[in-house]
Amino acid sequence: MKEDSLKNDLWVLIDLAKKGDKKAFDLLYEIYFVPVFRYVFSRTNSETEAEDLVQEIFLKVYRNIDKIQNQKDSPLAYFFKVARNLIIDYWRQKKEILIDKEEKLASNQDFDLFETLEKKKESIL
């Protein structure tokens, strides 16, 4: 019974935030920061990255608060959904950066190898 009352209170906060009540969103931030941070940190293993992503998560929720629909689940489910999507984007971007670095490293090594072969060739001739 208490759980249902708490869920209803949280949905009331969402509804107030939709109407522009900044204090309501502040309360949502206070309530959900720790669980969202733990979720993100467990998937990034970086406190700095987790802090950045959590900030982005709350900004996205704030900007799209009108899209949240009252369901039987807790509003936290919506926060986790946004978090999951941002974490996927984070790892996708991180992978692309790593691939770019590997390609640059490989091309530099190829260049160095080519340069070394040229020098050896010149010294022989």
C-alpha positions as CSV (number, residue, x, y, z in Angstrom):
1,M,0.0,0.0,0.0
2,K,2.8,2.4,0.9
3,E,4.6,1.6,-2.4
4,D,1.5,2.6,-4.4
5,S,1.2,5.8,-2.5
6,L,4.8,6.7,-3.1
7,K,4.4,5.9,-6.9
8,N,1.4,8.2,-7.0
9,D,3.3,10.9,-5.3
10,L,6.2,10.6,-7.8
11,W,3.7,10.8,-10.6
12,V,2.3,13.9,-9.0
13,L,5.8,15.4,-9.1
14,I,6.1,14.5,-12.8
15,D,2.8,16.2,-13.5
16,L,3.9,19.3,-11.6
17,A,7.2,19.3,-13.4
18,K,5.3,19.1,-16.7
19,K,3.4,22.3,-15.7
20,G,6.8,24.1,-15.2
21,D,7.2,23.6,-11.4
22,K,11.0,23.7,-11.0
23,K,10.8,22.6,-7.4
24,A,9.0,19.4,-8.4
25,F,11.8,18.6,-10.8
26,D,14.4,19.5,-8.2
27,L,12.8,16.9,-5.9
28,L,12.8,14.3,-8.7
29,Y,16.5,15.0,-9.1
30,E,17.1,14.5,-5.4
31,I,15.1,11.3,-5.4
32,Y,16.6,9.8,-8.6
33,F,20.1,11.0,-8.7
34,V,21.6,8.2,-6.6
35,P,19.9,5.3,-8.4
36,V,20.6,6.7,-11.8
37,F,24.2,7.5,-10.9
38,R,24.7,3.9,-9.6
39,Y,23.2,2.5,-12.8
40,V,25.4,4.6,-15.0
41,F,28.6,4.1,-13.0
42,S,28.1,0.3,-13.0
43,R,28.2,0.4,-16.8
44,T,31.0,2.9,-17.3
45,N,33.3,2.2,-14.3
46,S,34.3,5.9,-14.4
47,E,33.0,8.4,-11.8
48,T,33.8,11.3,-14.1
49,E,32.0,9.7,-17.1
50,A,29.1,8.7,-14.9
51,E,28.7,12.3,-13.6
52,D,28.7,13.7,-17.1
53,L,26.2,11.1,-18.4
54,V,23.9,11.6,-15.4
55,Q,23.9,15.3,-16.0
56,E,23.0,14.6,-19.6
57,I,20.2,12.2,-18.6
58,F,18.5,14.7,-16.3
59,L,18.8,17.4,-19.0
60,K,17.1,15.1,-21.5
61,V,14.4,14.1,-19.1
62,Y,13.8,17.8,-18.3
63,R,13.6,18.8,-21.9
64,N,11.3,15.9,-22.7
65,I,9.2,15.8,-19.5
66,D,6.0,16.2,-21.6
67,K,6.7,12.8,-23.2
68,I,6.6,10.9,-19.9
69,Q,3.2,9.1,-19.6
70,N,1.8,8.0,-16.4
71,Q,2.1,4.2,-16.3
72,K,1.9,1.6,-13.6
73,D,5.7,1.6,-13.3
74,S,7.6,4.1,-11.3
75,P,8.9,7.2,-13.2
76,L,12.4,5.8,-12.4
77,A,11.8,3.4,-15.3
78,Y,11.8,6.3,-17.7
79,F,15.0,7.7,-16.2
80,F,16.6,4.3,-16.7
81,K,15.4,4.1,-20.2
82,V,17.0,7.4,-21.0
83,A,20.2,6.3,-19.2
84,R,20.4,3.1,-21.1
85,N,20.1,4.8,-24.4
86,L,22.8,7.4,-23.5
87,I,25.1,4.6,-22.3
88,I,24.7,2.8,-25.6
89,D,25.6,6.1,-27.4
90,Y,28.5,6.6,-25.1
91,W,30.0,3.2,-25.8
92,R,29.3,3.5,-29.5
93,Q,31.1,6.8,-29.6
94,K,34.0,5.4,-27.5
95,K,34.3,2.5,-29.9
96,E,34.6,4.8,-32.8
97,I,37.3,6.9,-31.1
98,L,39.2,3.8,-30.3
99,I,39.0,2.5,-33.9
100,D,40.1,5.9,-35.2
101,K,43.1,5.9,-32.8
102,E,44.0,2.4,-33.9
103,E,43.8,3.3,-37.6
104,K,46.0,6.4,-37.0
105,L,48.4,4.3,-35.1
106,A,48.5,1.7,-37.8
107,S,49.0,4.3,-40.5
108,N,51.8,6.0,-38.6
109,Q,53.5,2.6,-38.1
110,D,53.1,1.9,-41.8
111,F,54.7,5.3,-42.6
112,D,57.6,4.7,-40.2
113,L,58.2,1.3,-41.7
114,F,58.1,2.8,-45.2
115,E,60.5,5.5,-44.1
116,T,62.9,3.0,-42.5
117,L,62.9,0.9,-45.7
118,E,63.7,3.9,-47.8
119,K,66.6,4.9,-45.6
120,K,68.0,1.4,-45.7
121,K,67.6,1.3,-49.5
122,E,69.5,4.6,-49.8
123,S,72.3,3.5,-47.5
124,I,72.7,0.3,-49.6
125,L,72.9,2.2,-52.9
